Amino acid sequence: MGKRLINLGKEQLPLLLLGGISLASLALIVFFAQATKQALPDDQTTSEHQTETAASDSAAFRLALLPPEGRYEMLLQLIGAGQNSKDSYLARYLLATDLLDQGKAAEALAILDGQEKSQNALTPYVLLKQGQAQLLAGEAPASWNQLLANYDTHGAAAEARYELGKRDPAQWDALLAKHPSHPRSVEVALQQLKTGTSKDKLLLIAAYGLYRDEYESSLDRLTKEYGQGLTPEQWEIIGFGYWENQRYGKASQAYAKAPASPTSLYRTARGAQIDRKKVVAIAAYQKLVQTYPNAPETGLGLIKLVDSLPDKAALAPLDQAMKAFPDRAGEALLKKANILEKLKSPTSAQNARTSILSQYSNSEAAAQLRLSRAHKAAKANDLGTARQLVEELVAANPQSELAAEASFWSGKWAQQQGQDARLTYERTINQYPESYFAWRSAVMLGWDVGDFTGVRYLTPEVTLPKQREPLPAGSDTLQLLYRLGQDADAWSLWQTEFSNVQAPTVAEQFTDGVLRVGVGDNLDGIFMLTSLAWRNEETEKAEYRQLKTTPAYWQTVYPFPFSSLIQAWSQQRQLNPLLVTALMRQESRFEPKIRSSAGAIGLMQVIPSTADWIVGQIGESNSDLDIKLETPNENIKLGTWYLDYTHKEYSDNSMFAVASYNAGPGAVANWIAKGYGDPDVFVENIPFSETKGYVEAVFGGYWNYLRLYNPAIKRQVAKYTTQP
């Protein structure tokens, strides 16, 4: 995961524009506020509020994902109908946040009047919003006195202290002391470090500022200025920070000074190996093996160690891995077979591969071996053997990453043999509905999902989620904020609750990923969810499989940011908006300012030289192109123009167009010149592994957006996925 700047200041949040509030509406707000004030005396709260839980449902949750202008009247109706009910209470809070976003302080205060007397999970935030409205109205934020008196260490109090600290430095001192993990504390620490140095503030950023753009430079400063006095535990925090930011060489050096553990020793070794410091890597791997011979990290370490050793020397650690770590034996044996091949021992290599299939039939190595042999058999027109191998793969290792591909090709080869492949394609959709090969199977079954030559001009209907379900981790306050769509507040509060950052539970990692995507940290948020697949414990695997069945998982992994811009430019370019969305997701994970090592910029990763050519074609200025490419509208405008161009270059064949977007038109033209027949065979034989993976990822993403958000396809997929 890389660092991402997440702005949480009110002035930095997008304004949610509502229509003007009429005098009649304002009178209605004041009437409801007065009625509630009368109904809730100082010493009394309603039973609904006393028993409120975040897991219970509310009509307000069903309005939270609507745009403010689309929910205003409905919120007023909830307030009027419910009086003192939970629906009314939550509707008041949601409407007040909308009013605050418009700068309508008086109206927000009217709608919140008396709500602080209902002691429940949202009370600290009611007091916070009241104070924000008072400040906006030019008044002293009196509600914050009550907030600090009654909720001194709550995340909401951190927001108040941040604002108060702009005039009273003691409040910032209290903020740093009482709320060190809150984003406001990180912001204050960074501000104060501009004018001075402080070990404590740099350590605070090291522990809690992973998402900031300044994070790596802060770690560099900490290690340079205070490295001699850091404890092993502090070095572990620094190592984790560098590792999460993919600075593996620096992480290796930091972990070498951290307390010895399987994780710290493995990362010392692996980081040095990635940094091409072979001697350091070998020594650290050997220390890991000697110190923790039975740790899971040691099994992986033995496998990685061989990449830094001469071929003959690599055989011993592979034998050790096979003996001590049965779950890695297939992988180790396959590596051994490849080394034996290089050492001119083909018979021994063949025997090793045979052993993989017989002794470790359900391993990923066996899956790789079977699929490779199947494709070779198919090229030799031995389709019977090819089908037998892929069917063995699906039966022996149905959870393999290669099983979907195997299942699809079994159907494809059956079809080529003149057999009915319908059941095989349906199995692929049933067992691997999220895969690229499920889309290819749907195409083969004749579904209206677009093929490579027809997907461009489709404009699929999209239905977005109506409401959010509770998250698997987090307090009741967090749950309510999240379900009410208050993403910035929910994410900030989560920073104060999520203390297990280096070793999160499955539920915590899932929650963290969902909340990251909510504030636009799509790259890291998506990664947090998809990397749950790497868990090794059976209980964790089971928990992950269960969470993977929830709508929140897929809606987070395939989000819809910048949808209005994508829709507008896709319509102008006559491009399928879901295909553009999927391509953008693959290119940048929707990060507007991300840059690649090749210099590509922004959402659709447009290279400046290509952008310069495009603006010349459309008659626009080429000034400040780098800045323009970081602007979502400009980037999507140029990126969709180029995707339209690649489609025109290849007669609207979207597979060629997408491949060309990644590899360049010259490379694709060369591949086509060598022969083009079956499109699936063509994709399988793309000589650039990156481009092959890119094509499958983009169209797999398109398929997932389609199956998740298009009602017709969603229903069609459900017919198969609900059956055993």
C-alpha positions, -999 to +999 in steps of 0.1 A: +000+000+000+012+035-008+006+067+012-024+087+003-034+122+014-069+122+028-082+157+034-107+160+062-110+197+067-145+210+063-133+235+038-118+207+017-149+185+015-171+189-016-201+212-012-233+193-014-256+219-031-292+219-021-320+241-033-327+271-011-348+264+020-381+282+019-395+302+048-422+276+052-396+248+054-376+268+080-407+273+100-414+236+099-378+229+111-382+253+140-416+238+149-401+203+150-372+214+170-394+231+196-417+200+197-387+178+204-374+202+230-407+200+248-409+162+245-374+157+259-369+175+292-334+178+306-337+147+328-354+124+304-346+105+272-368+083+251-366+045+254-359+043+217-327+063+222-317+044+252-319+011+234-306+022+201-281-001+184-262+005+152-273-028+138-310-020+139-326-006+107-338+030+101-356+047+073-329+074+075-303+048+064-323+044+032-319+081+024-282+084+033-269+075-001-292+099-020-279+133-030-288+160-005-312+177-029-330+143-034-336+136+002-344+170+017-382+166+016-381+130+027-360+139+057-385+165+067-413+140+065-393+115+087-387+143+112-424+153+112-438+117+113-414+103+139-412+131+165-390+114+191-383+081+172-350+069+161-359+076+125-366+112+134-334+116+154-312+102+126-331+122+100-324+154+120-287+146+122-285+138+085-304+170+075-282+191+098-250+178+082-265+188+048-274+222+060-239+227+075-223+217+042-243+245+026-232+270+053-267+273+067-258+276+103-291+289+117-311+261+100-287+235+112-289+247+148-327+247+146-329+212+134-304+200+161-319+220+190-324+197+220-310+166+203-279+165+226-302+156+255-308+121+239-279+103+253-269+078+227-240+068+204-243+099+182-245+125+210-208+135+208-212+142+171-245+161+177-225+184+201-197+186+176-221+197+148-239+222+171-205+238+179-196+239+142-229+256+134-224+281+163-189+289+151-202+293+115-229+317+128-203+339+144-211+327+180-189+311+206-191+273+202-208+267+236-218+231+228-181+222+227-178+229+264-203+202+270-186+179+245-152+183+262-167+180+297-186+148+290-166+131+261-131+142+268-113+114+249-138+108+222-129+113+185-155+140+182-137+160+209-105+158+188-123+178+160-134+204+185-099+207+200-084+211+166-106+242+158-103+256+193-065+252+191-063+277+163-069+304+190-058+285+221-025+266+217-033+246+249-061+229+230-036+215+205-014+203+233-044+185+247-053+172+212-018+156+208-019+141+243-054+128+244-060+118+207-026+109+192-041+086+166-067+111+153-060+126+119-062+161+134-033+152+156-012+141+127-021+173+109-011+195+139+022+175+142+030+181+106+022+218+108+044+222+139+073+203+124+075+229+096+090+254+121+109+231+144+119+195+151+105+171+177+112+134+181+078+128+197+059+144+169+078+125+143+071+093+162+034+102+162+034+106+125+053+073+121+027+055+141-005+072+128+003+091+096+006+063+070-020+079+047-002+113+044+019+123+014+045+136+039+048+102+055+080+088+039+099+121+043+088+122+080+103+087+085+135+097+067+137+127+090+131+106+121+157+081+113+183+107+103+178+131+132+170+106+160+181+072+147+207+066+174+182+070+202+153+049+189+141+018+207+137-016+189+099-012+192+101+022+175+122+007+147+095-018+142+069+009+137+093+026+112+099-007+094+062-013+091+056+022+077+083+018+051+070-017+042+034-004+038+047+023+015+067-003-006+101+012+004+115-023+009+151-014+012+145+011+039+121-013+056+148-040+057+172-017+074+146-007+100+134-042+107+170-053+112+169-031+144+134-042+155+127-069+181+134-103+166+103-121+153+094-142+123+079-111+106+108-088+113+134-113+102+115-122+070+110-086+061+146-078+068+155-105+043+129-100+017+133-062+017+170-066+012+164-091-016+141-067-034+167-040-029+192-063-046+214-067-015+219-104-019+244-109+010+222-092+035+192-111+023+208-145+025+221-138+060+187-127+072+169-157+056+194-180+073+189-163+107+151-167+102+155-204+095+178-209+125+158-188+150+122-198+140+124-231+122+087-238+124+072-204+118+050-199+086+072-170+076+102-195+075+084-217+050+080-187+027+115-175+035+130-208+023+111-205-010+123-169-015+159-177-004+165-199-034+161-169-057+193-155-043+213-187-044+232-206-072+211-234-086+230-263-068+229-245-035+192-239-039+183-275-037+190-279+000+166-252+013+139-265-011+143-300+004+141-284+038+109-265+029+093-297+016+101-316+048+091-289+073+062-272+055+039-296+038+016-268+027+045-254+006+058-287-006+042-285-040+056-251-047+091-261-035+090-292-056+080-273-087+109-249-082+132-279-077+120-294-110+128-262-128+163-260-113+169-297-121+160-289-157+186-261-158+211-285-142+207-309-172+188-335-152+156-339-172+147-373-158+149-360-122+129-329-132+102-351-148+100-373-117+096-342-095+068-330-116+051-364-116+054-363-078+037-330-076+006-344-094+006-376-073+016-364-039+005-327-039-024-329-063-044-301-046-015-276-045-012-245-065+019-259-081-001-289-094-027-265-108+000-246-126+014-278-140-019-292-152-030-259-169+003-255-186+002-291-199-034-287-209-026-257-231+003-275-247-019-305-255-045-282-270-019-266-292-011-301-304-048-306-311-050-333-283-082-318-269-092-349-250-060-348-229-063-310-225-099-314-211-088-343-188-061-321-173-083-291-166-111-312-152-085-328-128-075-292-118-110-281-110-117-313-091-085-314-071-081-276-065-114-258-070-101-228-049-071-223-071-066-189-088-064-210-120-096-230-116-119-205-133-096-205-164-095-243-163-132-246-161-138-222-190-113-239-213-129-273-205-161-259-221-142-242-250-124-274-259-156-295-255-173-271-279-145-275-304-150-313-301-186-308-311-199-315-276-225-295-256-205-272-233-234-254-217-232-271-183-194-264-182-199-227-189-227-226-163-204-242-138-178-215-144-204-188-136-216-208-106-183-214-090-163-184-102-188-156-108-163-128-102-138-141-128-129-128-163-137-164-174-173-161-160-177-132-185-163-153-213-186-181-203-216-157-203-206-147-239-205-183-249-240-189-234-253-160-255-260-135-227-264-099-235-231-089-220-212-078-251-183-096-268-150-082-277-165-069-310-198-056-295-191-043-260-181-008-270-216+006-279-235-010-250-250+014-224-259-010-195-285+001-170-269+007-136-287+005-102-266+016-072-270+004-036-299+018-017-283+016+018-254+003+038-253-026+061-233-026+094-195-032+093-180-062+110-159-040+134-162-006+150-182+011+177-219+019+175-210+055+168-188+044+139-216+022+125-241+050+126-218+075+110-209+050+082-245+040+076-255+077+074-229+083+047-207+105+070-176+090+055-150+116+066-162+115+103-164+077+102-129+074+089-115+098+114-132+081+143-119+047+130-083+060+134-089+063+171-105+028+173-082+008+151-052+001+173-042-033+158-028-018+126+002-042+122-018-074+128-055-067+122-082-092+125-101-101+093-130-079+105-107-050+113-090-052+079-123-054+061-137-024+080-105-004+074-107-011+036-143-001+034-137+032+053-106+040+032-126+037+000-153+059+015-128+088+018-113+083-017-083+062-007-093+036-033-059+021-040-053+011-004-089+004+004-094-021-024-060-037-015-071-041+021-101-062+010-085-082-018-054-091+002-076-108+028-073-138+004-037-142+016-047-153+051-034-187+061-054-197+092-085-218+084-107-197+107-096-166+090-101-181+055-136-190+065-143-155+079-130-140+046-152-163+025-182-152+045-174-115+041-168-120+004-205-129+001-216-095+014-226-067-009-202-044+010-172-064-001-179-062-038-192-026-037-159-016-021-137-036-045-156-022-075-166+013-065-181+041-086-161+073-081-163+100-108-194+083-122-209+115-136-177+125-154-172+089-168-208+089-180-206+123-197-173+116-215-183+080-224-215+092-239-196+118-260-171+093-272-197+065-277-179+042-253-195+017-228-193+036-195-187+004-175-158-005-198-143+029-192-149+025-154-132-009-154-102+004-174-098+034-150-100+011-120-072-011-135-051+019-145-052+040-113-077+026-088-094+059-092-065+079-078-065+113-096-028+123-089-011+089-091+019+086-113+035+054-128+072+047-131+068+053-168+055+088-162+018+081-168-005+105-148-039+104-133-071+084-135-066+069-170-028+070-167-022+092-197+015+097-206+023+134-211+037+129-246+005+111-256-015+139-241+005+165-260-004+146-292-041+143-283-045+180-275-029+188-309-055+165-325-084+182-308-071+217-311-064+226-275-035+242-257-007+220-244+003+243-216+004+229-180-003+194-192+010+177-161-014+198-140-043+191-164-037+154-162-041+154-125-076+171-129-103+143-132-123+160-160-093+167-182-078+133-176-110+115-185-115+137-215-081+129-229-081+092-218-115+085-234-104+103-266-075+079-268-096+049-260-120+059-288-089+063-311-076+028-303-111+014-310-112+032-344-077+018-352-090-018-347-126-015-362-142-013-327-126-045-315-125-037-278-099-064-270-074-050-294-083-014-283-077-022-246-045-042-253-033-012-274-041+012-246-016-008-225+010-020-249+009+005-277-006+002-312+026-011-327+029-041-305-008-051-310-005-047-348+025-070-348+006-096-328-023-094-352+000-097-382+011-131-369-024-144-371-057-138-354-084-165-351-101-174-319-101-144-296-096-165-265-066-182-280-053-147-290-055-134-254-039-166-241-010-161-265-003-124-259+035-124-256+035-096-230+024-111-197+015-077-184-007-070-213-024-104-211-031-098-175-043-062-182-068-074-208-082-100-185-083-075-156-101-048-175-128-071-190-130-090-157-137-056-141-162-047-167-180-080-160-180-074-123-195-039-127-221-055-149-230-084-126-231-062-095-250-032-108-270-041-138-303-056-126-308-080-155-274-095-154-274-096-116-306-117-117-292-139-144-260-146-125-281-153-093-299-181-110-266-200-111-248-188-080-276-196-057-275-233-068-249-258-055 
